[in-house]
């Protein structure tokens, strides 16, 4: 209902039921939630209390019987401030086709189940600030699964601490609709090691140093036909625990893309970022044959990598076949180490490296710091 504010004072706990039959399923499996709003205007959840989804570990095959904690669809003017949100066994908070979202000072703890994202955004005019998010899946993720004329745009994320067992910040994977004008600033990316966490170091090329529980700190993807443009990541710090700091991928998976339109990524800036990587997999910026990324800049960026990669990593041939073009995008998708230890770029128009500093901790590193293939307009 419009104009409603739910206030949870300090000490108050709103707890969900584990009886799935008590949840409203009339809107479909992806919209089941403890708190649900559809078509409302000027609504809010505020206070110092706790919202506990009371979820439990659930395998992916049971996704139709899992619930989110907060779900808002087709709303205008949504605020979530001050509360602590935990216990999701699906995405914790999902804003779907919402205009005007403000999430401030919220703490999210969501590690107990596979697929438990922190905040999922399919919205415009969004501000997320001062939050502390720890998620089993992606911590903050922008996605636009269906191309129906709604663009995710004008999103600002700032002054947050985020931790993830997958990607800390991500645009994707579902990218059939456009995403533009995104600013991520003053973010601290950490890794809260959990005893039950994924051990990504078991994947080829990931075992270079310590156990890497996360994949990428910052992932920017368009693989389903979307235009992803005007993305800025600045004044951020990435601590150890992630395979690689940066992953930019333009592909052609084309899920939910009936028109067959080609996607694009343009105007991406990483500026004043200091990062530590925990695997031999370098950061990468890659398009596919016939689809090049346009305009990526690294400015005053420093990355420290493990070093001591295998000697034959220098000769790694990075796959670029039809299977890879359609593959699910993640930093380890190429099957192991990359031929560079710092940055690998392929199928890019306009790659600018201004003050990119790459270091390794090991005794030696046989790979070059930067390797490019089919890159036009390369400038250091």
VEXLUM-567320 format. One record per residue (C-alpha): residue in three letters; x, y, z. Coordinates in steps of 0.25 Angstrom, whole numbers, plus 5000, padded with zeros to 4 digits. Layout:
N
<"Ala"; <X; Y; Z>>
...
END
This chain:
380
<"Unk"; <5000; 5000; 5000>>
<"Unk"; <5005; 5014; 4997>>
<"Unk"; <5010; 5024; 5007>>
<"Unk"; <5013; 5013; 5018>>
<"Unk"; <5026; 5013; 5026>>
<"Unk"; <5030; 5001; 5034>>
<"Unk"; <5038; 5005; 5046>>
<"Unk"; <5046; 4994; 5054>>
<"Unk"; <5052; 5000; 5067>>
<"Unk"; <5065; 4995; 5073>>
<"Unk"; <5062; 4981; 5079>>
<"Unk"; <5051; 4978; 5069>>
<"Unk"; <5052; 4965; 5060>>
<"Unk"; <5042; 4963; 5049>>
<"Unk"; <5045; 4948; 5046>>
<"Unk"; <5040; 4940; 5034>>
<"Unk"; <5033; 4926; 5034>>
<"Unk"; <5040; 4914; 5029>>
<"Unk"; <5027; 4908; 5025>>
<"Unk"; <5027; 4911; 5010>>
<"Unk"; <5012; 4910; 5009>>
<"Unk"; <5010; 4923; 5017>>
<"Unk"; <5017; 4931; 5006>>
<"Unk"; <5009; 4938; 4995>>
<"Unk"; <5013; 4931; 4982>>
<"Unk"; <5003; 4938; 4973>>
<"Unk"; <5013; 4947; 4966>>
<"Unk"; <5022; 4936; 4962>>
<"Unk"; <5034; 4928; 4967>>
<"Unk"; <5044; 4940; 4966>>
<"Unk"; <5035; 4949; 4974>>
<"Unk"; <5033; 4942; 4987>>
<"Unk"; <5037; 4950; 4999>>
<"Unk"; <5035; 4952; 5014>>
<"Unk"; <5033; 4967; 5010>>
<"Unk"; <5026; 4970; 4997>>
<"Unk"; <5021; 4982; 4990>>
<"Unk"; <5016; 4984; 4976>>
<"Unk"; <5011; 4997; 4970>>
<"Unk"; <5013; 5005; 4983>>
<"Unk"; <5018; 5019; 4984>>
<"Unk"; <5026; 5026; 4995>>
<"Unk"; <5028; 5014; 5004>>
<"Unk"; <5039; 5011; 5014>>
<"Unk"; <5045; 5001; 5024>>
<"Unk"; <5054; 5008; 5035>>
<"Unk"; <5059; 5007; 5049>>
<"Unk"; <5070; 4999; 5056>>
<"Unk"; <5063; 4986; 5057>>
<"Unk"; <5065; 4973; 5050>>
<"Unk"; <5058; 4966; 5038>>
<"Unk"; <5061; 4952; 5038>>
<"Unk"; <5057; 4944; 5026>>
<"Unk"; <5059; 4931; 5034>>
<"Unk"; <5064; 4924; 5022>>
<"Unk"; <5072; 4911; 5022>>
<"Unk"; <5082; 4905; 5012>>
<"Unk"; <5075; 4901; 5000>>
<"Unk"; <5080; 4894; 4987>>
<"Unk"; <5078; 4902; 4974>>
<"Unk"; <5069; 4891; 4969>>
<"Unk"; <5059; 4896; 4980>>
<"Unk"; <5059; 4911; 4975>>
<"Unk"; <5044; 4911; 4973>>
<"Unk"; <5042; 4909; 4988>>
<"Unk"; <5051; 4920; 4993>>
<"Unk"; <5048; 4934; 4997>>
<"Unk"; <5054; 4947; 4997>>
<"Unk"; <5054; 4956; 5009>>
<"Unk"; <5050; 4969; 5002>>
<"Unk"; <5044; 4970; 4988>>
<"Unk"; <5038; 4983; 4982>>
<"Unk"; <5033; 4983; 4968>>
<"Unk"; <5027; 4995; 4959>>
<"Unk"; <5028; 5004; 4971>>
<"Unk"; <5032; 5019; 4972>>
<"Unk"; <5040; 5025; 4984>>
<"Unk"; <5045; 5013; 4993>>
<"Unk"; <5054; 5015; 5005>>
<"Unk"; <5061; 5004; 5013>>
<"Unk"; <5069; 5011; 5024>>
<"Unk"; <5077; 5006; 5037>>
<"Unk"; <5071; 4992; 5038>>
<"Unk"; <5079; 4979; 5039>>
<"Unk"; <5075; 4969; 5028>>
<"Unk"; <5079; 4954; 5029>>
<"Unk"; <5074; 4940; 5027>>
<"Unk"; <5072; 4940; 5012>>
<"Unk"; <5071; 4927; 5005>>
<"Unk"; <5070; 4935; 4991>>
<"Unk"; <5073; 4949; 4988>>
<"Unk"; <5073; 4958; 5000>>
<"Unk"; <5067; 4970; 4994>>
<"Unk"; <5062; 4972; 4980>>
<"Unk"; <5057; 4985; 4974>>
<"Unk"; <5050; 4981; 4961>>
<"Unk"; <5045; 4993; 4951>>
<"Unk"; <5046; 5003; 4962>>
<"Unk"; <5048; 5018; 4960>>
<"Unk"; <5055; 5024; 4972>>
<"Unk"; <5062; 5015; 4982>>
<"Unk"; <5070; 5019; 4994>>
<"Unk"; <5077; 5009; 5003>>
<"Unk"; <5085; 5015; 5014>>
<"Unk"; <5092; 5010; 5026>>
<"Unk"; <5087; 4996; 5024>>
<"Unk"; <5095; 4983; 5029>>
<"Unk"; <5093; 4970; 5021>>
<"Unk"; <5097; 4957; 5025>>
<"Unk"; <5094; 4946; 5015>>
<"Unk"; <5103; 4934; 5014>>
<"Unk"; <5095; 4922; 5018>>
<"Unk"; <5090; 4918; 5004>>
<"Unk"; <5094; 4917; 4990>>
<"Unk"; <5089; 4929; 4981>>
<"Unk"; <5088; 4938; 4993>>
<"Unk"; <5091; 4952; 4987>>
<"Unk"; <5092; 4964; 4995>>
<"Unk"; <5084; 4975; 4987>>
<"Unk"; <5079; 4973; 4973>>
<"Unk"; <5076; 4985; 4965>>
<"Unk"; <5067; 4986; 4953>>
<"Unk"; <5063; 5001; 4956>>
<"Unk"; <5066; 5015; 4952>>
<"Unk"; <5070; 5027; 4961>>
<"Unk"; <5077; 5019; 4972>>
<"Unk"; <5085; 5022; 4983>>
<"Unk"; <5092; 5012; 4992>>
<"Unk"; <5101; 5018; 5003>>
<"Unk"; <5107; 5014; 5016>>
<"Unk"; <5104; 5000; 5016>>
<"Unk"; <5111; 4987; 5020>>
<"Unk"; <5108; 4975; 5012>>
<"Unk"; <5113; 4961; 5013>>
<"Unk"; <5107; 4951; 5003>>
<"Unk"; <5109; 4937; 4999>>
<"Unk"; <5106; 4941; 4984>>
<"Unk"; <5108; 4955; 4978>>
<"Unk"; <5108; 4966; 4988>>
<"Unk"; <5102; 4977; 4979>>
<"Unk"; <5098; 4974; 4966>>
<"Unk"; <5091; 4981; 4954>>
<"Unk"; <5083; 4973; 4945>>
<"Unk"; <5072; 4975; 4934>>
<"Unk"; <5068; 4961; 4930>>
<"Unk"; <5057; 4965; 4919>>
<"Unk"; <5058; 4976; 4909>>
<"Unk"; <5044; 4982; 4911>>
<"Unk"; <5048; 4997; 4910>>
<"Unk"; <5052; 4999; 4924>>
<"Unk"; <5066; 5003; 4926>>
<"Unk"; <5074; 5002; 4939>>
<"Unk"; <5080; 5016; 4940>>
<"Unk"; <5086; 5027; 4949>>
<"Unk"; <5091; 5017; 4960>>
<"Unk"; <5101; 5022; 4971>>
<"Unk"; <5107; 5013; 4981>>
<"Unk"; <5116; 5020; 4991>>
<"Unk"; <5123; 5018; 5005>>
<"Unk"; <5120; 5004; 5006>>
<"Unk"; <5128; 4991; 5011>>
<"Unk"; <5124; 4979; 5003>>
<"Unk"; <5129; 4964; 5004>>
<"Unk"; <5125; 4953; 4995>>
<"Unk"; <5128; 4939; 4991>>
<"Unk"; <5125; 4942; 4977>>
<"Unk"; <5126; 4956; 4971>>
<"Unk"; <5126; 4968; 4981>>
<"Unk"; <5120; 4978; 4970>>
<"Unk"; <5114; 4973; 4957>>
<"Unk"; <5107; 4978; 4945>>
<"Unk"; <5101; 4965; 4939>>
<"Unk"; <5099; 4954; 4937>>
<"Unk"; <5085; 4956; 4932>>
<"Unk"; <5087; 4967; 4922>>
<"Unk"; <5076; 4967; 4911>>
<"Unk"; <5071; 4982; 4915>>
<"Unk"; <5081; 4994; 4916>>
<"Unk"; <5089; 4998; 4928>>
<"Unk"; <5095; 5012; 4928>>
<"Unk"; <5100; 5024; 4937>>
<"Unk"; <5106; 5016; 4948>>
<"Unk"; <5116; 5021; 4959>>
<"Unk"; <5123; 5013; 4969>>
<"Unk"; <5131; 5021; 4979>>
<"Unk"; <5138; 5020; 4992>>
<"Unk"; <5136; 5005; 4994>>
<"Unk"; <5144; 4996; 5002>>
<"Unk"; <5144; 4981; 4997>>
<"Unk"; <5148; 4971; 5007>>
<"Unk"; <5147; 4956; 5009>>
<"Unk"; <5140; 4951; 5022>>
<"Unk"; <5146; 4937; 5021>>
<"Unk"; <5135; 4926; 5025>>
<"Unk"; <5139; 4912; 5028>>
<"Unk"; <5128; 4907; 5019>>
<"Unk"; <5131; 4916; 5008>>
<"Unk"; <5134; 4912; 4993>>
<"Unk"; <5149; 4909; 4990>>
<"Unk"; <5151; 4915; 4977>>
<"Unk"; <5166; 4912; 4977>>
<"Unk"; <5162; 4898; 4973>>
<"Unk"; <5159; 4903; 4959>>
<"Unk"; <5171; 4903; 4949>>
<"Unk"; <5179; 4916; 4950>>
<"Unk"; <5173; 4920; 4963>>
<"Unk"; <5183; 4914; 4973>>
<"Unk"; <5194; 4925; 4972>>
<"Unk"; <5194; 4929; 4986>>
<"Unk"; <5184; 4928; 4997>>
<"Unk"; <5170; 4922; 4997>>
<"Unk"; <5162; 4931; 4988>>
<"Unk"; <5147; 4931; 4993>>
<"Unk"; <5142; 4942; 4983>>
<"Unk"; <5143; 4943; 4968>>
<"Unk"; <5144; 4958; 4964>>
<"Unk"; <5143; 4971; 4972>>
<"Unk"; <5137; 4978; 4960>>
<"Unk"; <5131; 4971; 4949>>
<"Unk"; <5124; 4979; 4937>>
<"Unk"; <5117; 4969; 4927>>
<"Unk"; <5108; 4970; 4915>>
<"Unk"; <5105; 4956; 4909>>
<"Unk"; <5090; 4957; 4906>>
<"Unk"; <5089; 4969; 4896>>
<"Unk"; <5089; 4980; 4906>>
<"Unk"; <5096; 4994; 4904>>
<"Unk"; <5104; 4996; 4917>>
<"Unk"; <5110; 5009; 4917>>
<"Unk"; <5116; 5020; 4925>>
<"Unk"; <5121; 5012; 4937>>
<"Unk"; <5131; 5019; 4947>>
<"Unk"; <5138; 5012; 4959>>
<"Unk"; <5147; 5021; 4967>>
<"Unk"; <5154; 5023; 4980>>
<"Unk"; <5152; 5008; 4984>>
<"Unk"; <5161; 4998; 4992>>
<"Unk"; <5161; 4983; 4989>>
<"Unk"; <5167; 4974; 5000>>
<"Unk"; <5172; 4960; 4998>>
<"Unk"; <5162; 4948; 4996>>
<"Unk"; <5157; 4951; 4981>>
<"Unk"; <5163; 4944; 4969>>
<"Unk"; <5164; 4957; 4961>>
<"Unk"; <5160; 4971; 4963>>
<"Unk"; <5154; 4975; 4950>>
<"Unk"; <5146; 4967; 4940>>
<"Unk"; <5140; 4973; 4928>>
<"Unk"; <5133; 4964; 4918>>
<"Unk"; <5125; 4966; 4905>>
<"Unk"; <5119; 4953; 4900>>
<"Unk"; <5107; 4947; 4892>>
<"Unk"; <5100; 4937; 4901>>
<"Unk"; <5087; 4944; 4897>>
<"Unk"; <5078; 4939; 4908>>
<"Unk"; <5064; 4945; 4908>>
<"Unk"; <5068; 4953; 4895>>
<"Unk"; <5058; 4949; 4884>>
<"Unk"; <5062; 4961; 4876>>
<"Unk"; <5076; 4956; 4874>>
<"Unk"; <5082; 4970; 4876>>
<"Unk"; <5097; 4971; 4879>>
<"Unk"; <5101; 4976; 4892>>
<"Unk"; <5111; 4987; 4895>>
<"Unk"; <5120; 4992; 4906>>
<"Unk"; <5125; 5006; 4905>>
<"Unk"; <5132; 5017; 4914>>
<"Unk"; <5136; 5009; 4926>>
<"Unk"; <5146; 5016; 4936>>
<"Unk"; <5154; 5010; 4947>>
<"Unk"; <5160; 5022; 4955>>
<"Unk"; <5168; 5023; 4968>>
<"Unk"; <5167; 5008; 4972>>
<"Unk"; <5177; 5000; 4980>>
<"Unk"; <5175; 4985; 4979>>
<"Unk"; <5181; 4971; 4983>>
<"Unk"; <5178; 4959; 4975>>
<"Unk"; <5179; 4945; 4981>>
<"Unk"; <5180; 4936; 4968>>
<"Unk"; <5189; 4935; 4956>>
<"Unk"; <5177; 4940; 4947>>
<"Unk"; <5179; 4954; 4942>>
<"Unk"; <5169; 4965; 4941>>
<"Unk"; <5163; 4964; 4927>>
<"Unk"; <5155; 4973; 4917>>
<"Unk"; <5150; 4964; 4906>>
<"Unk"; <5140; 4965; 4895>>
<"Unk"; <5138; 4954; 4884>>
<"Unk"; <5140; 4954; 4870>>
<"Unk"; <5131; 4964; 4863>>
<"Unk"; <5128; 4971; 4876>>
<"Unk"; <5138; 4980; 4882>>
<"Unk"; <5137; 4987; 4895>>
<"Unk"; <5139; 5002; 4893>>
<"Unk"; <5146; 5012; 4903>>
<"Unk"; <5152; 5006; 4916>>
<"Unk"; <5161; 5014; 4924>>
<"Unk"; <5170; 5010; 4936>>
<"Unk"; <5175; 5023; 4943>>
<"Unk"; <5184; 5023; 4955>>
<"Unk"; <5181; 5008; 4958>>
<"Unk"; <5190; 4999; 4966>>
<"Unk"; <5189; 4984; 4966>>
<"Unk"; <5198; 4974; 4974>>
<"Unk"; <5197; 4960; 4969>>
<"Unk"; <5203; 4947; 4975>>
<"Unk"; <5214; 4944; 4965>>
<"Unk"; <5221; 4931; 4963>>
<"Unk"; <5212; 4926; 4952>>
<"Unk"; <5215; 4914; 4944>>
<"Unk"; <5226; 4916; 4933>>
<"Unk"; <5217; 4911; 4922>>
<"Unk"; <5206; 4921; 4926>>
<"Unk"; <5213; 4931; 4917>>
<"Unk"; <5209; 4922; 4905>>
<"Unk"; <5194; 4921; 4909>>
<"Unk"; <5185; 4921; 4897>>
<"Unk"; <5172; 4928; 4902>>
<"Unk"; <5160; 4922; 4895>>
<"Unk"; <5151; 4930; 4886>>
<"Unk"; <5142; 4920; 4879>>
<"Unk"; <5127; 4920; 4878>>
<"Unk"; <5126; 4912; 4891>>
<"Unk"; <5134; 4923; 4899>>
<"Unk"; <5126; 4934; 4892>>
<"Unk"; <5113; 4928; 4898>>
<"Unk"; <5119; 4924; 4912>>
<"Unk"; <5114; 4929; 4925>>
<"Unk"; <5124; 4940; 4928>>
<"Unk"; <5133; 4939; 4940>>
<"Unk"; <5148; 4943; 4942>>
<"Unk"; <5152; 4928; 4942>>
<"Unk"; <5144; 4925; 4929>>
<"Unk"; <5156; 4924; 4920>>
<"Unk"; <5160; 4911; 4927>>
<"Unk"; <5172; 4915; 4935>>
<"Unk"; <5184; 4926; 4935>>
<"Unk"; <5184; 4937; 4925>>
<"Unk"; <5197; 4941; 4918>>
<"Unk"; <5198; 4954; 4926>>
<"Unk"; <5200; 4955; 4941>>
<"Unk"; <5193; 4968; 4942>>
<"Unk"; <5183; 4971; 4930>>
<"Unk"; <5179; 4964; 4918>>
<"Unk"; <5171; 4971; 4907>>
<"Unk"; <5165; 4966; 4894>>
<"Unk"; <5155; 4972; 4884>>
<"Unk"; <5155; 4986; 4890>>
<"Unk"; <5154; 4999; 4883>>
<"Unk"; <5161; 5010; 4892>>
<"Unk"; <5168; 5004; 4904>>
<"Unk"; <5175; 5015; 4912>>
<"Unk"; <5185; 5012; 4924>>
<"Unk"; <5189; 5024; 4931>>
<"Unk"; <5197; 5022; 4943>>
<"Unk"; <5194; 5007; 4944>>
<"Unk"; <5204; 5000; 4954>>
<"Unk"; <5205; 4985; 4954>>
<"Unk"; <5214; 4978; 4964>>
<"Unk"; <5216; 4963; 4968>>
<"Unk"; <5219; 4958; 4982>>
<"Unk"; <5226; 4945; 4978>>
<"Unk"; <5241; 4943; 4974>>
<"Unk"; <5238; 4944; 4959>>
<"Unk"; <5228; 4945; 4949>>
<"Unk"; <5230; 4940; 4935>>
<"Unk"; <5218; 4947; 4928>>
<"Unk"; <5217; 4961; 4923>>
<"Unk"; <5209; 4971; 4932>>
<"Unk"; <5200; 4974; 4920>>
<"Unk"; <5196; 4966; 4908>>
<"Unk"; <5187; 4971; 4897>>
<"Unk"; <5181; 4964; 4885>>
<"Unk"; <5172; 4972; 4874>>
<"Unk"; <5173; 4985; 4882>>
<"Unk"; <5172; 4998; 4875>>
<"Unk"; <5174; 5011; 4881>>
<"Unk"; <5183; 5006; 4892>>
<"Unk"; <5190; 5017; 4900>>
<"Unk"; <5199; 5017; 4912>>
END
